[in-house]
Each structure stands twice: as C-alpha cells, then as structure tokens.
Amino acid sequence: MNIDFEDILFRAKRKDNREWVYGDLYRDPFNGGVFIHELYNIGDIIDVVPETLCRYSGVTIEGESGETVKVWEHDFIEYVDEWHISQGVMKAEVVFEEGAFTAGEDVGRWIGDCWQMRVIGNRFDNPELTD
C-alpha cells in the first residue's frame, strides 16, 4: 500500500452518459454546478452528477492482477483490521469524516491502518454492497 497526499483528485459520474470521469473539481459560483476538469484532456470541463462526487483518498494498493488501484471515497473495501486481526476479513465503505478517510462508521479506523485491503466495488456501481 502506498499513501500519497500530493494528488488531490476527484471522480464523479458524467451527466450525459453516467461514466466515470477523473480530474480536478470545479464548482460554478454562479449557478452551483459541479464539474470535473478532466485529466489529460486540456480544456475539457465535464458536467457531473453531484451526488456521485468522490475524493481520492491518497491510498493506492496492488490489484489482483498486479495493477495499481486508487482507493476512492465511497469505495467498498475488504480488509483485515490491524487491531482486531481475530475478527478476520471485514467490509466497509470508505468515507471522509473528521478530516480523514476511514473504513465505514468506525471514525477511528483510518484506512492506512487496514491490512490486505482490496476494493470490491463502490456505492454507485454496486449499491447491493450497502447491505
């Protein structure tokens, strides 16, 4: 697991086709619109669904195929809690509360303390995981 607090990135679903777009956040001060200034496409500002806005946690993990996976707000993760190893694999939604990205409602459980973490979905593409 790597932690990089220099990358301040956002993602959200596009309004036109509901696909993910990644980049810098832009809020229109006049009409309250929420947009993403897309990475690598200079000048492209994409209108997004505000409810799907997610911040990058700064944490990257190795995926099952060896690829680098960014962990985002509202991702669902499976992990082993370093303080409660006997509880086995746990599942939680990554949330941003009280100035930190945490594993679910356990505000004291910073995701950097989670071992063997893997992303299993997110709130918007996998609503069944909210149960």
N, C-alpha and C positions, 0 to 999 in steps of 0.2 A: 504494500500500500504506500502510495506517495501522497504528500499533502503540499499543495501549492496555493498560497493565499494571494499570489500576484494576479492570477487570472480571475477577473470579475466578469463572469459571463452569465447570460440568461438564455432560456429557451422558452418557447410557447408555441401553441398550435396556430397556424395561419387561419385567418377568417375565410379565405377563398377555397381552400382545399383540405383543411384540417391536418396538414402535415407539419412536422416539427421544423422550426427554424431556429437558428442559433446565432447569438451575437450580443450586441450592446443594447441596453434598454433605453428607450426614448418615450417620454410621456409628453404629450402635447399640452402645454399650459393653458391653451385657449379653449379646447373642447374636451379635454380629459382623455383623449385617445391614447392607447398603449400600442407601441410599435417596437419592433426589433430591427436594429441596423445590422443587416446580415453580414456575418464574417465572410471575407474573401470576395464579396460582390460589392465593390465600392459604389456607393450611391444608392444601393437598394435598401429602402426602408419598408418593412413589411407590416401590414395591419394584422394584429393578432388578437386572439380571444383572451381578454384579461384574466379570466378565471384559470387559465392554463399556464400562467407565468410561473417559471421555476428558476431559482438561482442555483448556480454551480457551487457545490459545497467546498471545492478545493481539493477533494479526495479523488484519487484515481486508483483503480485496482486492476489486477490482471484478470481478464475474462477467461472463460472455459477453453477458448481456442488460442489463448496467449495474447489476445489483443488488449489494448489499453481501454478501459471503460471508465468514463467520468461518472461520478455519483452526484445526482441532482436532487434538489428539494422535491418532495413528493414521489421519489422512487421508493419502491418496496425492496427491502434487503433481507437476506437471511444472514445470520452471523452468530458467532459464539461470543458471549459477554466475558471479558477477561476477569471480572469479579465474581461471576456466577457460572463457572465452567460446568458445574454439575447439572445445570438446567438444560444443557445440550444446545441444539440449534434453535435460535429464536428468530421471529419475523417481526419487522416493524416498518413503519413509513418514516422516511427521513423528513424532518420538519425543522424549521428555523424558529427557535424560541429563545428568548432572553439572551440574544446575541450569539447563539451557537447553533450549529446543525446537530441535532440529536436524533436518537433512534426512538421514534414514536413519542408516546406521552411521558416517557422517562426523561424528564428535562435534564437530569444529572448525567445521562449516558451520552457523552459526546461521541460521534461516530468514529473518531480517531481511536477510541478505545475498543472498537469492535474487531474481533479476530475472524479470520476466514470469511470475510464479507463477500457476498455476491448479490448482484442486482437481479431481482426476479420479475420486475415489471414496474409499472407506475400507476398512479391514481387515475390517469385519464385514458390510458390504453387498456388497463386491466382492472376495471372497477370491482371485479369479483374478489380481488385481493384485500379489499377493505373489510371483509368479514372477519 
